[in-house]
Amino acid sequence: MDNTLRATSENSWRSPFETATGEESSLTTDIREAMGHEITEPSYTIDMACAAAEASEALCVQLRSQWSLYTPQQAATVASALYAQVSAAAEALRGVSRVLGQMTARGDTGPVSDPGDQVDGSVPETSARLSAAAEAIDAVVGDHAGPAVGSLLRMPSTAPLPADVHEAVAAAAALLGPTTALTECDPSTPTPGIPAELADCCGCEIDIEHRGQLLTFGRGDGCWSVDLKVVMPDSIAFYENVAELGVSLETAHPGHLAEEIRRVLPT
């Protein structure tokens, strides 16, 4: 391993995680509020441990999608957070060991009556196993966190990410092929009736011919959606919602948008 890389990385692998945690997030608000209550009773401790485990399992599901991350730098943030998570888990295992010793000191534990698989179930042996697991985690984090996160941060990203909603719509239209038509707008002109500071759409639409129907893709009310478009003889268009996409980011990857559009098209 490059010793220079190790030296510069060991002190910085937490930086992407710490930067991200400084941003407002509805998913972390409850945890922060819980920590502020300073409740130490067992049910609260168990709830917090279970919430952490469920959050990890939910992240595993999230990462099954190729579109869960767009850039190596985003991957660096997730890796940094995961290394921070397992590092905290190591300290929590030491905490379990410490609390077990305190239980024993106050007379709240007894001998294991049925060792089962013949594994030593004494307090000292159990505490040693918890501590050994914590030390193993520390070793993994110490060896790999800095180099892995550092490499991801430096890795060039070639993702064609749009700068705004207008670019996102135009790029998605280019990927959808000849059965689509982009209704262009002037991206410098705010949508009529919506203050510029509140607008999250530019007025562009993608008309899609699909199975004899005219559908349109665009953005409004904070979401991307596909709608059935009916144009009356007087050229007035009416829209009926078909589906909202499973992505809400204004500057979503064009490939992500195109895949989501194809997914929700009526069969």
C-alpha positions as CSV (number, residue, x, y, z in Angstrom):
1,M,0.0,0.0,0.0
2,D,1.2,3.5,-0.8
3,N,2.4,4.9,2.6
4,T,1.9,8.5,1.4
5,L,-1.7,7.7,0.4
6,R,-2.2,6.0,3.8
7,A,-0.8,8.9,5.7
8,T,-2.9,11.5,3.9
9,S,-6.0,9.4,3.9
10,E,-6.1,8.3,7.5
11,N,-7.0,11.7,8.8
12,S,-9.5,12.6,6.1
13,W,-11.7,9.6,5.3
14,R,-14.5,10.9,7.5
15,S,-14.6,14.3,5.8
16,P,-17.3,13.5,3.1
17,F,-19.5,11.9,5.8
18,E,-19.1,14.9,8.1
19,T,-19.8,17.4,5.3
20,A,-23.0,15.5,4.3
21,T,-24.2,15.3,7.9
22,G,-24.0,19.1,8.1
23,E,-26.8,19.3,5.5
24,E,-30.5,19.1,6.5
25,S,-32.0,15.6,6.2
26,S,-35.3,14.3,7.3
27,L,-33.8,10.8,7.8
28,T,-31.3,12.0,10.4
29,T,-33.5,14.5,12.2
30,D,-35.2,11.8,14.4
31,I,-31.9,10.3,15.4
32,R,-30.5,13.7,16.4
33,E,-33.6,14.5,18.4
34,A,-33.3,11.1,20.1
35,M,-29.7,11.8,21.1
36,G,-30.7,15.1,22.5
37,H,-33.2,13.5,24.9
38,E,-30.3,11.7,26.7
39,I,-32.7,8.8,27.7
40,T,-30.6,5.8,28.9
41,E,-33.2,3.2,29.7
42,P,-33.0,-0.2,28.0
43,S,-36.0,0.1,25.6
44,Y,-34.5,3.3,24.1
45,T,-31.1,1.6,23.7
46,I,-32.6,-1.4,22.0
47,D,-34.7,0.8,19.7
48,M,-31.7,2.8,18.7
49,A,-29.7,-0.4,17.9
50,C,-32.5,-1.8,15.9
51,A,-33.0,1.5,14.0
52,A,-29.3,1.5,13.1
53,A,-29.6,-2.1,11.8
54,E,-32.7,-1.4,9.8
55,A,-31.1,1.7,8.3
56,S,-28.2,-0.5,7.1
57,E,-30.5,-3.0,5.6
58,A,-32.5,-0.3,3.9
59,L,-29.3,1.1,2.4
60,C,-28.5,-2.4,1.0
61,V,-31.8,-2.3,-0.8
62,Q,-31.2,1.2,-2.0
63,L,-27.8,0.3,-3.5
64,R,-29.4,-2.5,-5.7
65,S,-30.2,0.2,-8.2
66,Q,-27.6,1.3,-10.6
67,W,-29.0,4.8,-10.2
68,S,-28.6,5.0,-6.5
69,L,-25.4,7.0,-7.1
70,Y,-24.3,9.0,-10.1
71,T,-20.6,9.8,-9.4
72,P,-17.5,8.4,-7.7
73,Q,-17.7,11.4,-5.3
74,Q,-21.2,10.4,-4.2
75,A,-19.9,6.9,-3.7
76,A,-17.1,8.4,-1.6
77,T,-19.7,10.0,0.7
78,V,-21.5,6.7,1.1
79,A,-18.3,4.8,1.7
80,S,-17.2,7.4,4.2
81,A,-20.5,7.2,6.1
82,L,-20.4,3.3,6.1
83,Y,-16.8,3.3,7.5
84,A,-18.0,5.8,10.1
85,Q,-20.9,3.5,10.9
86,V,-18.9,0.3,11.3
87,S,-16.3,2.3,13.4
88,A,-19.1,3.4,15.6
89,A,-20.4,-0.2,15.7
90,A,-17.0,-1.2,17.1
91,E,-17.2,1.3,19.9
92,A,-20.8,0.2,20.6
93,L,-19.6,-3.4,20.9
94,R,-17.1,-2.2,23.5
95,G,-20.0,-0.4,25.2
96,V,-22.0,-3.6,25.4
97,S,-18.9,-5.3,26.9
98,R,-18.5,-2.5,29.4
99,V,-22.2,-2.5,30.4
100,L,-22.1,-6.3,30.8
101,G,-19.2,-5.9,33.2
102,Q,-21.2,-3.3,35.1
103,M,-24.2,-5.7,35.3
104,T,-22.0,-8.3,36.8
105,A,-20.4,-5.9,39.3
106,R,-23.9,-5.0,40.6
107,G,-24.9,-8.7,40.8
108,D,-27.3,-8.7,37.9
109,T,-25.8,-11.6,35.9
110,G,-25.5,-15.3,36.7
111,P,-23.7,-18.4,35.3
112,V,-24.9,-19.9,32.0
113,S,-26.8,-23.0,33.0
114,D,-26.7,-24.6,29.5
115,P,-23.6,-23.9,27.5
116,G,-25.3,-25.5,24.4
117,D,-22.5,-25.9,21.8
118,Q,-19.9,-26.0,24.6
119,V,-18.8,-22.5,24.0
120,D,-17.6,-20.8,27.2
121,G,-20.5,-18.5,28.1
122,S,-18.9,-16.8,31.1
123,V,-18.9,-13.0,31.4
124,P,-15.1,-12.7,30.8
125,E,-15.2,-14.9,27.7
126,T,-18.2,-13.1,26.3
127,S,-16.7,-9.7,26.9
128,A,-13.5,-10.9,25.2
129,R,-15.4,-11.9,22.1
130,L,-17.2,-8.5,21.9
131,S,-13.8,-6.8,22.3
132,A,-12.2,-9.0,19.7
133,A,-14.9,-8.2,17.2
134,A,-14.4,-4.4,17.9
135,E,-10.7,-4.7,17.4
136,A,-11.1,-6.6,14.1
137,I,-13.5,-3.8,12.8
138,D,-11.0,-1.2,13.9
139,A,-8.2,-3.0,11.9
140,V,-10.3,-3.1,8.7
141,V,-11.3,0.5,8.9
142,G,-7.7,1.5,9.7
143,D,-6.4,-0.4,6.7
144,H,-9.0,0.4,4.1
145,A,-11.1,3.5,4.9
146,G,-8.6,6.2,4.0
147,P,-7.3,4.6,0.7
148,A,-10.8,3.7,-0.5
149,V,-12.5,7.0,0.2
150,G,-9.5,8.9,-1.1
151,S,-9.5,7.0,-4.4
152,L,-13.2,7.7,-4.9
153,L,-12.8,11.4,-4.2
154,R,-10.0,11.7,-6.8
155,M,-11.7,9.5,-9.4
156,P,-12.9,11.5,-12.4
157,S,-16.6,11.6,-13.1
158,T,-17.8,11.5,-16.7
159,A,-21.5,11.4,-15.8
160,P,-23.4,13.8,-18.1
161,L,-25.2,15.5,-15.2
162,P,-27.4,18.5,-16.2
163,A,-27.0,21.9,-14.7
164,D,-30.7,22.6,-14.4
165,V,-34.2,21.3,-15.2
166,H,-34.0,22.6,-18.8
167,E,-30.8,20.6,-19.5
168,A,-32.3,17.5,-17.9
169,V,-35.4,17.5,-20.1
170,A,-33.4,18.1,-23.3
171,A,-30.9,15.4,-22.5
172,A,-33.6,12.9,-21.6
173,A,-35.4,13.7,-24.9
174,A,-32.2,12.9,-26.8
175,L,-32.0,9.4,-25.2
176,L,-35.6,8.5,-25.8
177,G,-35.3,8.4,-29.6
178,P,-37.3,9.3,-32.7
179,T,-40.8,8.7,-31.2
180,T,-40.4,11.8,-29.0
181,A,-40.5,15.5,-29.7
182,L,-39.1,18.2,-27.4
183,T,-41.2,21.3,-26.9
184,E,-38.5,23.8,-26.2
185,C,-38.7,26.8,-24.0
186,D,-36.6,29.7,-23.1
187,P,-34.8,28.6,-20.0
188,S,-34.1,32.2,-19.0
189,T,-37.8,33.0,-18.9
190,P,-39.7,32.0,-15.7
191,T,-42.8,29.8,-16.0
192,P,-45.9,32.1,-16.3
193,G,-47.6,32.7,-12.9
194,I,-44.8,31.2,-10.9
195,P,-42.2,33.4,-9.2
196,A,-38.7,32.6,-10.5
197,E,-37.4,31.8,-7.0
198,L,-40.1,29.2,-6.5
199,A,-40.2,27.6,-10.0
200,D,-38.8,24.1,-10.3
201,C,-39.6,23.7,-14.0
202,C,-38.7,25.5,-17.1
203,G,-41.7,24.8,-19.2
204,C,-40.1,22.2,-21.5
205,E,-42.0,19.1,-22.3
206,I,-41.3,15.8,-24.1
207,D,-44.2,14.6,-26.3
208,I,-44.0,10.8,-26.6
209,E,-46.0,8.8,-29.2
210,H,-46.7,5.5,-27.5
211,R,-49.2,2.8,-28.6
212,G,-51.4,5.3,-30.4
213,Q,-51.4,7.7,-27.4
214,L,-49.8,11.0,-27.0
215,L,-48.0,11.3,-23.7
216,T,-45.9,14.1,-22.3
217,F,-43.1,14.2,-19.8
218,G,-42.2,17.2,-17.7
219,R,-41.7,18.6,-14.3
220,G,-44.0,20.4,-11.9
221,D,-45.0,20.6,-8.2
222,G,-41.6,19.2,-7.3
223,C,-41.7,16.0,-9.2
224,W,-41.2,14.5,-12.7
225,S,-44.2,12.9,-14.2
226,V,-45.6,11.3,-17.4
227,D,-49.1,12.5,-18.4
228,L,-51.6,11.6,-21.1
229,K,-52.0,14.6,-23.3
230,V,-55.2,15.3,-25.2
231,V,-55.2,18.2,-27.6
232,M,-58.6,19.6,-28.4
233,P,-59.7,21.0,-31.9
234,D,-59.1,24.5,-30.5
235,S,-55.5,23.5,-29.7
236,I,-56.1,23.6,-25.9
237,A,-54.3,20.7,-24.3
238,F,-55.7,18.7,-21.3
239,Y,-53.5,16.4,-19.2
240,E,-54.3,13.3,-17.2
241,N,-51.6,12.0,-14.9
242,V,-50.2,8.6,-15.8
243,A,-47.5,8.2,-13.2
244,E,-44.9,10.1,-11.2
245,L,-41.4,9.0,-11.6
246,G,-39.4,7.3,-8.9
247,V,-36.8,10.1,-9.1
248,S,-37.4,13.7,-7.9
249,L,-34.0,15.4,-8.2
250,E,-34.2,18.4,-10.5
251,T,-30.8,17.6,-12.0
252,A,-31.2,13.8,-12.3
253,H,-29.0,11.8,-14.6
254,P,-30.6,11.8,-18.1
255,G,-30.2,8.0,-18.3
256,H,-32.1,7.7,-15.0
257,L,-34.9,9.8,-16.3
258,A,-35.1,7.9,-19.6
259,E,-35.2,4.6,-17.8
260,E,-37.9,5.8,-15.4
261,I,-40.0,7.2,-18.3
262,R,-39.8,3.8,-20.1
263,R,-40.8,2.0,-16.9
264,V,-44.0,3.9,-16.4
265,L,-45.2,4.0,-20.0
266,P,-48.6,2.1,-20.3
267,T,-48.2,-1.5,-21.5
